[in-house]
Amino acid sequence: MPDRTMTDGELLTSAFWDAMVREQVVATVTSSARPRGVEGRVIYETDTDLLLIHDGANWDYLAHDQWTTFTPSWSNVTTTGATQVAAWRRHGDTITVLGSIVFGAGTAFTGVVSQALPVTARSLANNQVIGEARYYTASALYTGTITAFSSAAYFYAQRCDGSNLQVRGGSTGVNGSVPFSWSSGDGLFYTYSYEATDAY
């Protein structure tokens, strides 16, 4: 934006403020009281601790490297009595998720396990590998991959049996009997990353 010289005694009008000053500062606001979106405008939200920039159409993350804890939304498994820890963070358009869950006495499986993504993905090809997981029980330890399908992460397991690496469950993924029959105290650790939409 070009410089503008003010004359002595000239009033600071709202038009001058909007055109010459407001776009050059970082406004401190809350997420429910954002200013009008103008391309290049930068704001800091005190309630979300987000630094955002407007790209002319949407507010986008300028920086968001802190971890945000969340309670994952699981499909086809009841997590009653389970102990779980999960967090995600965003760097640019990359979302990284870390988590663990130890199932309790109220655990019940009804199908193939998946977890809803905490932030909307830009575009994920079905069965694209986005992460890895480790499954454990008192008598066995399995590793596996996490793949994307639509807006969810699906879990698969493998086990090294002698000299062979076996995929447990084939294309069905982890369920009540894969990679083993789950019981209270069994659990898994996982991490995955994917590209998110740039709009906030």
C-alpha positions in Angstrom: 0.0 0.0 0.0 1.5 3.4 -0.9 2.3 6.0 1.7 0.1 9.1 2.1 1.2 12.4 3.6 -1.4 14.0 5.9 -1.7 17.8 6.0 -1.4 19.7 9.3 -4.8 19.7 11.0 -6.4 17.0 8.7 -9.0 14.8 10.5 -8.4 11.1 10.7 -11.6 9.8 8.9 -13.0 6.3 9.0 -12.2 6.0 5.3 -8.6 6.9 5.9 -8.4 4.5 8.8 -9.8 1.6 6.8 -7.6 2.3 3.7 -4.3 3.3 5.3 -4.2 1.9 8.9 -6.5 -0.9 9.6 -5.0 -3.3 7.0 -1.5 -2.7 8.4 -2.2 -3.8 12.0 -3.2 -7.1 13.7 -6.6 -6.7 15.2 -7.2 -8.5 18.5 -10.8 -10.0 18.4 -12.8 -13.0 19.5 -14.0 -15.7 17.1 -17.6 -14.4 17.4 -16.6 -10.8 16.6 -14.4 -10.9 13.6 -14.1 -7.8 11.4 -15.2 -7.7 7.8 -13.0 -10.0 5.7 -10.6 -8.1 3.4 -7.8 -9.8 1.6 -4.6 -9.4 3.6 -6.3 -8.5 6.9 -4.7 -10.3 9.9 -6.5 -11.0 13.2 -5.7 -12.7 16.4 -8.5 -14.5 18.2 -8.1 -14.4 22.0 -10.6 -17.2 22.7 -9.1 -19.7 20.2 -5.4 -18.5 20.2 -5.5 -18.5 16.4 -3.7 -16.1 14.1 -5.7 -15.8 10.9 -5.3 -14.1 7.6 -8.1 -13.4 5.0 -7.4 -14.5 1.5 -10.2 -12.5 -0.1 -12.8 -15.3 0.3 -12.1 -17.1 3.7 -10.2 -16.8 6.9 -7.2 -19.1 6.8 -4.6 -20.1 9.4 -1.5 -18.0 9.4 0.0 -20.0 12.3 -1.4 -22.8 14.4 1.3 -25.0 15.8 -0.1 -25.6 19.3 -1.7 -29.0 20.1 -5.4 -29.1 20.6 -6.8 -31.9 22.7 -10.1 -33.5 21.6 -12.3 -36.6 22.2 -12.3 -38.7 19.0 -15.5 -39.7 17.4 -15.3 -43.5 16.7 -17.6 -45.6 14.6 -18.5 -49.3 15.2 -17.0 -49.4 18.7 -18.4 -48.4 22.0 -15.8 -46.6 24.1 -17.7 -46.8 27.4 -15.1 -47.1 30.2 -12.2 -46.6 27.9 -9.3 -44.3 28.7 -8.2 -42.2 25.7 -5.9 -39.3 25.0 -5.9 -37.5 21.7 -4.6 -34.2 20.2 -4.2 -32.6 16.9 -2.3 -29.6 15.5 -2.1 -27.7 12.3 1.0 -26.5 10.4 -0.1 -24.8 7.3 -2.5 -27.1 5.6 -1.2 -30.3 7.3 -3.1 -31.8 10.2 -1.2 -34.2 12.5 -3.1 -36.4 15.0 -1.7 -38.4 17.9 -3.7 -40.6 20.2 -4.1 -43.7 22.3 -7.1 -45.6 23.7 -7.2 -48.4 26.3 -10.6 -50.2 26.1 -12.6 -50.8 29.2 -15.2 -53.4 30.3 -17.9 -51.6 28.4 -16.2 -52.0 25.0 -18.3 -53.4 22.3 -17.5 -53.7 18.6 -20.2 -53.7 15.9 -18.1 -53.5 12.7 -15.0 -52.1 11.1 -13.5 -49.4 13.3 -12.9 -45.9 12.0 -12.3 -42.5 13.5 -13.8 -39.2 12.2 -11.1 -36.7 11.1 -10.9 -33.8 13.6 -10.6 -31.2 10.7 -12.2 -31.4 7.3 -9.8 -32.9 4.7 -9.2 -31.1 1.4 -9.3 -34.3 -0.7 -8.3 -37.8 0.2 -8.2 -40.7 -2.2 -9.9 -43.8 -0.8 -7.4 -46.2 0.8 -4.6 -43.6 0.8 -2.2 -44.5 3.7 -2.1 -41.5 6.1 -0.6 -43.1 9.3 0.3 -46.0 11.4 -1.0 -47.7 14.5 0.1 -50.2 17.2 -2.3 -52.7 18.7 -1.6 -54.5 21.9 -3.0 -57.2 24.2 -1.5 -59.2 27.0 -0.3 -61.9 24.5 0.4 -60.2 21.3 1.6 -56.9 19.6 0.6 -55.8 16.2 1.5 -52.9 14.0 -0.5 -51.6 11.1 -1.5 -48.8 8.8 -4.2 -46.2 8.9 -5.9 -45.3 5.6 -8.3 -42.6 4.5 -11.8 -43.2 3.3 -14.0 -40.2 2.7 -13.9 -38.2 6.0 -12.7 -40.9 8.3 -9.5 -42.8 9.2 -9.6 -46.6 9.0 -7.3 -49.0 10.9 -5.5 -52.1 9.6 -3.2 -54.5 11.4 -0.2 -56.6 10.6 1.8 -59.2 12.5 5.2 -60.7 11.8 4.6 -64.5 12.1 8.0 -66.2 11.8 9.4 -64.9 8.5 6.1 -63.7 7.1 4.3 -60.4 7.5 0.6 -61.1 7.7 -2.1 -58.6 7.1 -4.8 -59.4 9.7 -8.4 -59.0 8.5 -7.5 -58.4 4.9 -9.5 -55.6 3.4 -12.0 -55.5 6.3 -9.8 -53.7 8.8 -9.8 -53.8 12.6 -13.0 -55.1 14.2 -14.1 -57.1 17.2 -11.9 -60.1 16.3 -9.2 -58.4 14.3 -6.3 -58.4 15.0 -7.4 -60.3 18.1 -10.5 -60.7 20.2 -10.5 -57.4 22.2 -11.0 -57.3 25.9 -10.7 -54.8 28.8 -7.1 -53.5 29.0 -6.3 -54.0 25.3 -5.6 -50.8 23.4 -3.9 -49.0 20.5 -1.6 -46.1 19.8 -1.9 -44.2 16.5 -0.7 -41.2 14.5 -1.7 -39.9 11.1 -1.4 -36.8 9.0 -3.4 -35.4 6.1 -4.0 -32.2 4.1 -6.9 -30.0 5.3 -9.0 -27.4 3.6 -7.5 -24.0 3.9 -10.7 -22.3 4.9 -11.3 -21.7 8.6 
